[in-house]
Amino acid sequence: MAKVKKVHESFEDVSDNGKFSKVCRGMEQSKAWQTLTLQQTGLYLLLKGKFTKYKTGDKKDNRDDISFPKSEWVQYYKTQQMFAKDIDALIDAGLIRVVKYQGNLRKPTIYGFSDKWKQFGTKGFKIEERDKRPTNTHSAEHLENLSRSATERNLARHKAKRAALKSRD
């Protein structure tokens, strides 16, 4: 049998060992994808570009270990609010989810890919609160997600501010 040679078109880059970011037609034509802006689909492709399948070891891939630190998103977004809005849109469409929020620790949030987009627009579609970015950083649920040391520091700071205000009165 003859070997089948990989053929790349002239407009495709072959310098990176044929690595690519795959978006299937089903996703592209889905209701979830159709709700996204061009900027949001671009952000999804940037996140998808970080996806890696491993050939060895226990871990099959990094689908639940995708981060996009400020040093990277600042190249595409003028403000954190614009970036957060687009991340939230991807979460609301069921394309990604928050695996670990670390904003309080000044570390990038860890995201994971989700297949909930397939149910978008149906009765069964629901994004759990744990899959979203926290919007109220002082809620009880959010505080549970924080590390103990960071929570203790924040509470101590808050108590110190309260005591200072009371001493002024």
MDTraj code that builds the backbone (N, CA, C; nanometers):
import mdtraj as md
import numpy as np

residues = "MET ALA LYS VAL LYS LYS VAL HIS GLU SER PHE GLU ASP VAL SER ASP ASN GLY LYS PHE SER LYS VAL CYS ARG GLY MET GLU GLN SER LYS ALA TRP GLN THR LEU THR LEU GLN GLN THR GLY LEU TYR LEU LEU LEU LYS GLY LYS PHE THR LYS TYR LYS THR GLY ASP LYS LYS ASP ASN ARG ASP ASP ILE SER PHE PRO LYS SER GLU TRP VAL GLN TYR TYR LYS THR GLN GLN MET PHE ALA LYS ASP ILE ASP ALA LEU ILE ASP ALA GLY LEU ILE ARG VAL VAL LYS TYR GLN GLY ASN LEU ARG LYS PRO THR ILE TYR GLY PHE SER ASP LYS TRP LYS GLN PHE GLY THR LYS GLY PHE LYS ILE GLU GLU ARG ASP LYS ARG PRO THR ASN THR HIS SER ALA GLU HIS LEU GLU ASN LEU SER ARG SER ALA THR GLU ARG ASN LEU ALA ARG HIS LYS ALA LYS ARG ALA ALA LEU LYS SER ARG ASP".split()
xyz = np.array([
    [0.0828, -0.1189, 0.0000],
    [0.0000, 0.0000, 0.0000],
    [0.0867, 0.1246, 0.0000],
    [0.0451, 0.2193, -0.0750],
    [0.1172, 0.3472, -0.0809],
    [0.0788, 0.4342, 0.0382],
    [0.1749, 0.5071, 0.0869],
    [0.1477, 0.5997, 0.1965],
    [0.0686, 0.7186, 0.1439],
    [-0.0281, 0.7622, 0.2259],
    [-0.1031, 0.8812, 0.1898],
    [-0.0305, 1.0013, 0.2465],
    [0.0076, 1.0909, 0.1608],
    [0.0816, 1.2077, 0.2026],
    [-0.0158, 1.3169, 0.2457],
    [0.0148, 1.3815, 0.3578],
    [-0.0678, 1.4935, 0.4012],
    [-0.0528, 1.6056, 0.3003],
    [-0.1635, 1.6562, 0.2582],
    [-0.1615, 1.7644, 0.1599],
    [-0.2200, 1.8886, 0.2249],
    [-0.1445, 1.9947, 0.2239],
    [-0.1913, 2.1221, 0.2762],
    [-0.2104, 2.2179, 0.1604],
    [-0.3105, 2.2977, 0.1705],
    [-0.3355, 2.3992, 0.0696],
    [-0.2344, 2.5115, 0.0858],
    [-0.2151, 2.5885, -0.0181],
    [-0.1150, 2.6949, -0.0144],
    [-0.1461, 2.8016, 0.0902],
    [-0.2744, 2.8165, 0.1262],
    [-0.3121, 2.9182, 0.2248],
    [-0.3057, 2.8657, 0.3680],
    [-0.2664, 2.7401, 0.3887],
    [-0.2549, 2.6812, 0.5216],
    [-0.1088, 2.6807, 0.5653],
    [-0.0865, 2.7009, 0.6941],
    [0.0480, 2.6992, 0.7494],
    [0.0865, 2.5560, 0.7840],
    [0.2009, 2.5138, 0.7381],
    [0.2467, 2.3783, 0.7668],
    [0.3711, 2.3786, 0.8551],
    [0.4130, 2.4965, 0.8997],
    [0.5372, 2.5067, 0.9756],
    [0.5261, 2.4533, 1.1180],
    [0.4049, 2.4399, 1.1733],
    [0.3874, 2.3975, 1.3124],
    [0.3407, 2.2526, 1.3210],
    [0.3999, 2.1665, 1.2426],
    [0.3688, 2.0232, 1.2420],
    [0.2208, 1.9948, 1.2197],
    [0.1547, 2.0766, 1.1430],
    [0.0147, 2.0513, 1.1094],
    [-0.0831, 2.0768, 1.2222],
    [-0.0440, 2.1490, 1.3282],
    [-0.1368, 2.1779, 1.4373],
    [-0.2432, 2.2749, 1.3885],
    [-0.3646, 2.2554, 1.4404],
    [-0.4751, 2.3413, 1.3993],
    [-0.5804, 2.3435, 1.5076],
    [-0.6710, 2.4392, 1.4984],
    [-0.7841, 2.4484, 1.5898],
    [-0.9086, 2.4066, 1.5138],
    [-0.9723, 2.3029, 1.5615],
    [-1.0850, 2.2434, 1.4911],
    [-1.2179, 2.3006, 1.5412],
    [-1.2971, 2.3513, 1.4493],
    [-1.4353, 2.3907, 1.4773],
    [-1.5210, 2.3175, 1.3748],
    [-1.5992, 2.2226, 1.4204],
    [-1.6815, 2.1421, 1.3295],
    [-1.8001, 2.2228, 1.2782],
    [-1.8523, 2.1823, 1.1657],
    [-1.9663, 2.2529, 1.1068],
    [-2.0880, 2.2532, 1.1984],
    [-2.1070, 2.1438, 1.2719],
    [-2.2206, 2.1367, 1.3639],
    [-2.2147, 2.2478, 1.4670],
    [-2.0950, 2.2754, 1.5174],
    [-2.0787, 2.3842, 1.6141],
    [-2.0975, 2.5188, 1.5443],
    [-2.0367, 2.5321, 1.4294],
    [-2.0433, 2.6575, 1.3543],
    [-2.1876, 2.6943, 1.3163],
    [-2.2706, 2.5945, 1.2922],
    [-2.4092, 2.6181, 1.2519],
    [-2.5070, 2.6127, 1.3691],
    [-2.4562, 2.5921, 1.4901],
    [-2.5432, 2.5794, 1.6069],
    [-2.6012, 2.7148, 1.6482],
    [-2.7108, 2.7090, 1.7241],
    [-2.7734, 2.8307, 1.7756],
    [-2.6780, 2.9043, 1.8685],
    [-2.6025, 2.8299, 1.9467],
    [-2.5083, 2.8906, 2.0411],
    [-2.4035, 2.9729, 1.9660],
    [-2.3451, 2.9166, 1.8616],
    [-2.2413, 2.9851, 1.7839],
    [-2.2982, 3.1090, 1.7160],
    [-2.4205, 3.0986, 1.6679],
    [-2.4842, 3.2093, 1.5967],
    [-2.5083, 3.3309, 1.6863],
    [-2.5132, 3.3112, 1.8188],
    [-2.5351, 3.4240, 1.9095],
    [-2.4071, 3.5025, 1.9347],
    [-2.2928, 3.4479, 1.8958],
    [-2.1642, 3.5109, 1.9249],
    [-2.1273, 3.6164, 1.8219],
    [-2.0542, 3.7177, 1.8675],
    [-2.0003, 3.8181, 1.7766],
    [-1.8721, 3.7642, 1.7140],
    [-1.8224, 3.8333, 1.6154],
    [-1.6978, 3.7930, 1.5513],
    [-1.5819, 3.7938, 1.6520],
    [-1.5796, 3.8945, 1.7383],
    [-1.4747, 3.9025, 1.8416],
    [-1.4828, 3.7826, 1.9365],
    [-1.6036, 3.7418, 1.9719],
    [-1.6220, 3.6288, 2.0636],
    [-1.5815, 3.4971, 1.9987],
    [-1.6120, 3.4796, 1.8712],
    [-1.5682, 3.3571, 1.8034],
    [-1.4161, 3.3551, 1.7913],
    [-1.3564, 3.4730, 1.7711],
    [-1.2104, 3.4824, 1.7671],
    [-1.1485, 3.4443, 1.8999],
    [-1.2108, 3.4886, 2.0090],
    [-1.1622, 3.4521, 2.1424],
    [-1.1716, 3.3014, 2.1626],
    [-1.2818, 3.2412, 2.1190],
    [-1.2963, 3.0960, 2.1310],
    [-1.1838, 3.0251, 2.0543],
    [-1.1526, 3.0733, 1.9348],
    [-1.0454, 3.0117, 1.8563],
    [-0.9095, 3.0269, 1.9245],
    [-0.8873, 3.1416, 1.9901],
    [-0.7623, 3.1589, 2.0650],
    [-0.7544, 3.0599, 2.1815],
    [-0.8656, 3.0418, 2.2516],
    [-0.8683, 2.9434, 2.3609],
    [-0.8511, 2.8024, 2.3060],
    [-0.9173, 2.7733, 2.1957],
    [-0.9093, 2.6398, 2.1349],
    [-0.7675, 2.6105, 2.0866],
    [-0.6952, 2.7146, 2.0467],
    [-0.5564, 2.6984, 2.0044],
    [-0.4662, 2.6509, 2.1166],
    [-0.5099, 2.6648, 2.2399],
    [-0.4327, 2.6198, 2.3559],
    [-0.4620, 2.4738, 2.3907],
    [-0.5615, 2.4159, 2.3256],
    [-0.5989, 2.2768, 2.3511],
    [-0.4921, 2.1837, 2.2948],
    [-0.4514, 2.0871, 2.3774],
    [-0.3476, 1.9924, 2.3376],
    [-0.3872, 1.8522, 2.3793],
    [-0.3722, 1.7577, 2.2884],
    [-0.3886, 1.6165, 2.3223],
    [-0.2507, 1.5604, 2.3515],
    [-0.2408, 1.4818, 2.4596],
    [-0.1138, 1.4238, 2.4988],
    [-0.1042, 1.2810, 2.4473],
    [0.0135, 1.2434, 2.4026],
    [0.0336, 1.1086, 2.3500],
    [0.0797, 1.0115, 2.4588],
    [0.1342, 1.0652, 2.5671],
    [0.1826, 0.9798, 2.6758],
    [0.1306, 1.0316, 2.8090],
    [0.1379, 0.9469, 2.9113],
    [0.0986, 0.9876, 3.0455],
    [-0.0471, 0.9555, 3.0759],
    [-0.0874, 0.9885, 3.1978],
    [-0.2234, 0.9598, 3.2435],
    [-0.3264, 1.0566, 3.1861],
    [-0.2861, 1.1813, 3.1693],
    [-0.3772, 1.2829, 3.1184],
    [-0.3909, 1.2696, 2.9672],
    [-0.5151, 1.2692, 2.9190],
    [-0.5382, 1.2583, 2.7749],
    [-0.5217, 1.3919, 2.7054],
    [-0.5636, 1.5005, 2.7745],
    [-0.5556, 1.6332, 2.7153],
    [-0.5679, 1.7393, 2.8244],
    [-0.5652, 1.8651, 2.7823],
    [-0.5744, 1.9750, 2.8784],
    [-0.7081, 2.0490, 2.8670],
    [-0.8141, 1.9784, 2.8338],
    [-0.9442, 2.0423, 2.8121],
    [-0.9961, 2.1191, 2.9330],
    [-0.9524, 2.0850, 3.0513],
    [-0.9940, 2.1553, 3.1733],
    [-0.8793, 2.2336, 3.2358],
    [-0.7839, 2.2727, 3.1544],
    [-0.6686, 2.3471, 3.2044],
    [-0.6250, 2.4519, 3.1014],
    [-0.7197, 2.5376, 3.0648],
    [-0.6941, 2.6418, 2.9659],
    [-0.6967, 2.7767, 3.0374],
    [-0.5896, 2.8527, 3.0241],
    [-0.5881, 2.9863, 3.0841],
    [-0.5557, 3.0894, 2.9763],
    [-0.5960, 3.2116, 3.0022],
    [-0.5716, 3.3225, 2.9102],
    [-0.5354, 3.4437, 2.9959],
    [-0.4090, 3.4508, 3.0409],
    [-0.3684, 3.5567, 3.1330],
    [-0.3738, 3.6953, 3.0696],
    [-0.3709, 3.7944, 3.1545],
    [-0.3792, 3.9335, 3.1086],
    [-0.2710, 3.9650, 3.0062],
    [-0.1525, 3.9097, 3.0247],
    [-0.0429, 3.9352, 2.9311],
    [-0.0787, 3.8932, 2.7884],
    [-0.1752, 3.8026, 2.7739],
    [-0.2187, 3.7589, 2.6417],
    [-0.3432, 3.8337, 2.5948],
    [-0.4470, 3.8462, 2.6813],
    [-0.5711, 3.9081, 2.6347],
    [-0.5571, 4.0563, 2.6105],
    [-0.4581, 4.1207, 2.6733],
    [-0.4391, 4.2645, 2.6556],
    [-0.3983, 4.2971, 2.5110],
    [-0.3505, 4.1991, 2.4367],
    [-0.3158, 4.2191, 2.2954],
    [-0.4408, 4.2342, 2.2079],
    [-0.5549, 4.1835, 2.2571],
    [-0.6778, 4.1816, 2.1782],
    [-0.7885, 4.2704, 2.2347],
    [-0.7778, 4.3055, 2.3628],
    [-0.8837, 4.3811, 2.4305],
    [-0.8265, 4.5055, 2.4964],
    [-0.9023, 4.6149, 2.4869],
    [-0.8584, 4.7405, 2.5480],
    [-0.8818, 4.7417, 2.6985],
    [-0.9907, 4.6775, 2.7440],
    [-1.0227, 4.6786, 2.8867],
    [-1.0580, 4.5386, 2.9353],
    [-1.0464, 4.5196, 3.0658],
    [-1.0835, 4.3919, 3.1258],
    [-1.2334, 4.3684, 3.1106],
    [-1.3126, 4.4751, 3.1162],
    [-1.4575, 4.4612, 3.1033],
    [-1.4956, 4.4042, 2.9672],
    [-1.4277, 4.4470, 2.8613],
    [-1.4565, 4.3951, 2.7267],
    [-1.4199, 4.2471, 2.7180],
    [-1.3045, 4.2123, 2.7751],
    [-1.2617, 4.0730, 2.7761],
    [-1.3604, 3.9876, 2.8562],
    [-1.3971, 4.0358, 2.9757],
    [-1.4897, 3.9614, 3.0622],
    [-1.6248, 3.9425, 2.9942],
    [-1.6718, 4.0438, 2.9222],
    [-1.7996, 4.0344, 2.8506],
    [-1.7951, 3.9219, 2.7469],
    [-1.6851, 3.9130, 2.6749],
    [-1.6732, 3.8079, 2.5731],
    [-1.6564, 3.6698, 2.6353],
    [-1.5812, 3.6602, 2.7442],
    [-1.5681, 3.5319, 2.8153],
    [-1.7053, 3.4884, 2.8654],
    [-1.7799, 3.5826, 2.9242],
    [-1.9140, 3.5507, 2.9742],
    [-2.0063, 3.5045, 2.8618],
    [-1.9928, 3.5631, 2.7435],
    [-2.0739, 3.5211, 2.6292],
    [-2.0422, 3.3767, 2.5901],
    [-1.9150, 3.3390, 2.5936],
    [-1.8761, 3.2009, 2.5628],
    [-1.9301, 3.1046, 2.6677],
    [-1.9288, 3.1482, 2.7932],
    [-1.9833, 3.0653, 2.9014],
    [-2.1343, 3.0523, 2.8845],
    [-2.2017, 3.1643, 2.8593],
    [-2.3479, 3.1642, 2.8441],
    [-2.3948, 3.0833, 2.7234],
    [-2.3079, 3.0687, 2.6241],
    [-2.3416, 2.9879, 2.5066],
    [-2.3106, 2.8396, 2.5292],
    [-2.2467, 2.8067, 2.6413],
    [-2.2160, 2.6679, 2.6724],
    [-2.0909, 2.6152, 2.6056],
    [-2.0041, 2.7055, 2.5577],
    [-1.8826, 2.6630, 2.4898],
    [-1.7661, 2.6393, 2.5857],
    [-1.7596, 2.7196, 2.6910],
    [-1.6547, 2.7033, 2.7912],
    [-1.7178, 2.7126, 2.9296],
    [-1.6387, 2.6804, 3.0312],
    [-1.6844, 2.6914, 3.1694],
    [-1.5644, 2.7284, 3.2564],
    [-1.5931, 2.7828, 3.3731],
    [-1.4866, 2.8153, 3.4677],
    [-1.4547, 2.6894, 3.5477],
    [-1.3297, 2.6490, 3.5454],
    [-1.2843, 2.5343, 3.6238],
    [-1.2347, 2.5828, 3.7591],
    [-1.1563, 2.6909, 3.7573],
    [-1.1018, 2.7444, 3.8824],
    [-1.0843, 2.8953, 3.8680],
    [-1.1591, 2.9688, 3.9513],
    [-1.1477, 3.1147, 3.9523],
    [-1.0351, 3.1532, 4.0468],
    [-0.9401, 3.2341, 3.9964],
    [-0.8253, 3.2733, 4.0780],
    [-0.8005, 3.4230, 4.0735],
    [-0.9023, 3.4993, 4.0325],
    [-0.8860, 3.6433, 4.0199],
    [-0.8439, 3.7099, 4.1485],
    [-0.8915, 3.6585, 4.2605],
    [-0.8557, 3.7150, 4.3905],
    [-0.7094, 3.6902, 4.4251],
    [-0.6475, 3.5954, 4.3603],
    [-0.5068, 3.5629, 4.3860],
    [-0.4136, 3.6246, 4.2824],
    [-0.4709, 3.7046, 4.1928],
    [-0.3965, 3.7671, 4.0831],
    [-0.3317, 3.6612, 3.9928],
    [-0.4033, 3.5539, 3.9728],
    [-0.3623, 3.4484, 3.8807],
    [-0.4727, 3.4341, 3.7769],
    [-0.4401, 3.3840, 3.6585],
    [-0.5453, 3.3703, 3.5563],
    [-0.6474, 3.2624, 3.5933],
    [-0.7699, 3.2869, 3.5551],
    [-0.8770, 3.1901, 3.5734],
    [-0.8511, 3.0707, 3.4830],
    [-0.8811, 2.9511, 3.5322],
    [-0.8655, 2.8294, 3.4524],
    [-1.0014, 2.7962, 3.3921],
    [-1.0050, 2.7808, 3.2608],
    [-1.1274, 2.7481, 3.1889],
    [-1.1208, 2.6056, 3.1363],
    [-1.2358, 2.5523, 3.1038],
    [-1.2454, 2.4215, 3.0419],
    [-1.3470, 2.4268, 2.9292],
    [-1.3327, 2.3391, 2.8338],
    [-1.4286, 2.3339, 2.7232],
    [-1.5522, 2.2564, 2.7660],
    [-1.6653, 2.2974, 2.7149],
    [-1.7936, 2.2379, 2.7523],
    [-1.8684, 2.1959, 2.6266],
    [-1.9520, 2.0938, 2.6406],
    [-2.0360, 2.0520, 2.5275],
    [-2.1826, 2.0914, 2.5486],
    [-2.2070, 2.1809, 2.6437],
    [-2.3444, 2.2255, 2.6694],
    [-2.4011, 2.3064, 2.5537],
    [-2.3160, 2.3567, 2.4656],
    [-2.3621, 2.4332, 2.3508],
    [-2.4573, 2.3515, 2.2637],
    [-2.4447, 2.2201, 2.2679],
    [-2.5306, 2.1329, 2.1868],
    [-2.6766, 2.1422, 2.2298],
    [-2.7014, 2.1784, 2.3563],
    [-2.8376, 2.1887, 2.4095],
    [-2.8880, 2.3328, 2.4114],
    [-2.8076, 2.4266, 2.3620],
    [-2.8438, 2.5678, 2.3655],
    [-2.9792, 2.5905, 2.2977],
    [-3.0645, 2.6648, 2.3642],
    [-3.1967, 2.6953, 2.3083],
    [-3.3025, 2.5914, 2.3396],
    [-3.2682, 2.4879, 2.4154],
    [-3.3659, 2.3851, 2.4530],
    [-3.3989, 2.3995, 2.6017],
    [-3.5011, 2.3281, 2.6454],
    [-3.5400, 2.3318, 2.7867],
    [-3.4310, 2.2744, 2.8763],
    [-3.3541, 2.1811, 2.8254],
    [-3.2499, 2.1162, 2.9046],
    [-3.1229, 2.1989, 2.9205],
    [-3.1172, 2.3132, 2.8536],
    [-2.9962, 2.3959, 2.8594],
    [-2.9954, 2.4807, 2.9851],
    [-2.8904, 2.4649, 3.0656],
    [-2.8735, 2.5460, 3.1854],
    [-2.7251, 2.5532, 3.2195],
    [-2.6787, 2.6735, 3.2438],
    [-2.5405, 2.6922, 3.2865],
    [-2.5411, 2.7026, 3.4382],
    [-2.4726, 2.6123, 3.5036],
    [-2.4649, 2.6109, 3.6499],
    [-2.3831, 2.7303, 3.6984],
    [-2.4151, 2.7778, 3.8170],
    [-2.3425, 2.8913, 3.8749],
    [-2.1943, 2.8609, 3.8912],
    [-2.1606, 2.7367, 3.9225],
    [-2.0198, 2.7015, 3.9426],
    [-1.9399, 2.7100, 3.8120],
    [-2.0093, 2.7076, 3.6974],
    [-1.9429, 2.7156, 3.5676],
    [-1.9220, 2.8588, 3.5206],
    [-1.9775, 2.9564, 3.5951],
    [-1.9682, 3.0970, 3.5564],
    [-1.8603, 3.1684, 3.6361],
    [-1.8222, 3.2840, 3.5850],
    [-1.7322, 3.3702, 3.6615],
    [-1.8125, 3.4341, 3.7737],
    [-1.7541, 3.4511, 3.8904],
    [-1.8278, 3.5171, 3.9983],
    [-1.8513, 3.6635, 3.9638],
    [-1.9723, 3.7112, 3.9882],
    [-2.0029, 3.8508, 3.9611],
    [-2.0025, 3.9328, 4.0887],
    [-2.0386, 3.8719, 4.2000],
    [-2.0353, 3.9378, 4.3285],
    [-1.9233, 3.8731, 4.4084],
    [-1.8108, 3.9400, 4.4159],
    [-1.6923, 3.8783, 4.4769],
    [-1.7044, 3.8590, 4.6275],
    [-1.8126, 3.9084, 4.6894],
    [-1.8278, 3.8907, 4.8326],
    [-1.9417, 3.7954, 4.8682],
    [-1.9958, 3.7236, 4.7701],
    [-2.1028, 3.6290, 4.7998],
    [-2.0461, 3.5072, 4.8729],
    [-2.1321, 3.4406, 4.9475],
    [-2.0885, 3.3233, 5.0244],
    [-2.0363, 3.2141, 4.9316],
    [-2.1053, 3.1940, 4.8202],
    [-2.0627, 3.0891, 4.7262],
    [-1.9242, 3.1191, 4.6708],
    [-1.8997, 3.2462, 4.6398],
    [-1.7694, 3.2837, 4.5867],
    [-1.6604, 3.2670, 4.6926],
    [-1.6909, 3.3055, 4.8151],
    [-1.5919, 3.2930, 4.9217],
    [-1.5513, 3.1485, 4.9444],
    [-1.6431, 3.0545, 4.9205],
    [-1.6097, 2.9128, 4.9343],
    [-1.5069, 2.8703, 4.8315],
    [-1.5071, 2.9369, 4.7154],
    [-1.4140, 2.9008, 4.6088],
    [-1.2749, 2.9607, 4.6288],
    [-1.2643, 3.0561, 4.7173],
    [-1.1354, 3.1195, 4.7413],
    [-1.0477, 3.0300, 4.8281],
    [-0.9209, 3.0487, 4.8161],
    [-0.8318, 2.9744, 4.9054],
    [-0.8460, 3.0302, 5.0463],
    [-0.8173, 2.9493, 5.1453],
    [-0.8314, 2.9911, 5.2855],
    [-0.7476, 3.1159, 5.3143],
    [-0.6226, 3.1155, 5.2730],
    [-0.5344, 3.2273, 5.3068],
    [-0.5853, 3.3579, 5.2470],
    [-0.6304, 3.3543, 5.1235],
    [-0.6814, 3.4755, 5.0606],
    [-0.8092, 3.5211, 5.1294],
    [-0.8959, 3.4291, 5.1649],
    [-1.0201, 3.4632, 5.2340],
    [-0.9899, 3.5247, 5.3692],
    [-0.8983, 3.4648, 5.4413],
    [-0.8621, 3.5177, 5.5729],
    [-0.8034, 3.6579, 5.5609],
    [-0.7206, 3.6801, 5.4594],
    [-0.6632, 3.8138, 5.4383],
    [-0.7719, 3.9157, 5.4081],
    [-0.8644, 3.8795, 5.3202],
    [-0.9718, 3.9722, 5.2842],
    [-1.0610, 4.0029, 5.4034],
    [-1.0955, 3.9023, 5.4807],
    [-1.1798, 3.9238, 5.5981],
    [-1.1087, 4.0102, 5.7014],
    [-0.9818, 3.9865, 5.7223],
    [-0.9047, 4.0673, 5.8165],
    [-0.9000, 4.2128, 5.7708],
    [-0.8808, 4.2333, 5.6413],
    [-0.8790, 4.3679, 5.5853],
    [-1.0142, 4.4364, 5.6052],
    [-1.1214, 4.3616, 5.5795],
    [-1.2573, 4.4145, 5.5942],
    [-1.2858, 4.4511, 5.7407],
    [-1.2470, 4.3638, 5.8338],
    [-1.2671, 4.3915, 5.9762],
    [-1.1864, 4.5134, 6.0202],
    [-1.0652, 4.5268, 5.9679],
    [-0.9815, 4.6416, 6.0031],
    [-1.0454, 4.7713, 5.9535],
    [-1.1023, 4.7695, 5.8350],
    [-1.1694, 4.8885, 5.7818],
    [-1.2900, 4.9241, 5.8666],
    [-1.3685, 4.8234, 5.9056],
    [-1.4854, 4.8460, 5.9914],
    [-1.4441, 4.9062, 6.1255],
    [-1.3374, 4.8510, 6.1849],
    [-1.2908, 4.9002, 6.3144],
    [-1.2431, 5.0450, 6.3021],
    [-1.1754, 5.0765, 6.1935],
    [-1.1288, 5.2136, 6.1717],
    [-1.2448, 5.3096, 6.1572],
    [-1.3501, 5.2681, 6.0861],
    [-1.4691, 5.3524, 6.0705],
    [-1.5410, 5.3719, 6.2032],
    [-1.5499, 5.2678, 6.2846],
    [-1.6157, 5.2765, 6.4138],
    [-1.5384, 5.3676, 6.5095],
    [-1.4046, 5.3616, 6.5010],
    [-1.3231, 5.4444, 6.5904],
    [-1.3344, 5.5931, 6.5563],
    [-1.3668, 5.6258, 6.4322],
    [-1.3849, 5.7650, 6.3914],
    [-1.5135, 5.8231, 6.4484],
    [-1.6142, 5.7350, 6.4671],
    [-1.7451, 5.7823, 6.5160],
    [-1.7434, 5.8148, 6.6586],
])
top = md.Topology()
chain = top.add_chain()
for i, resn in enumerate(residues, 1):
    res = top.add_residue(resn, chain, resSeq=i)
    for name in ("N", "CA", "C"):
        top.add_atom(name, md.element.get_by_symbol(name[0]), res)
traj = md.Trajectory(xyz[None], top)
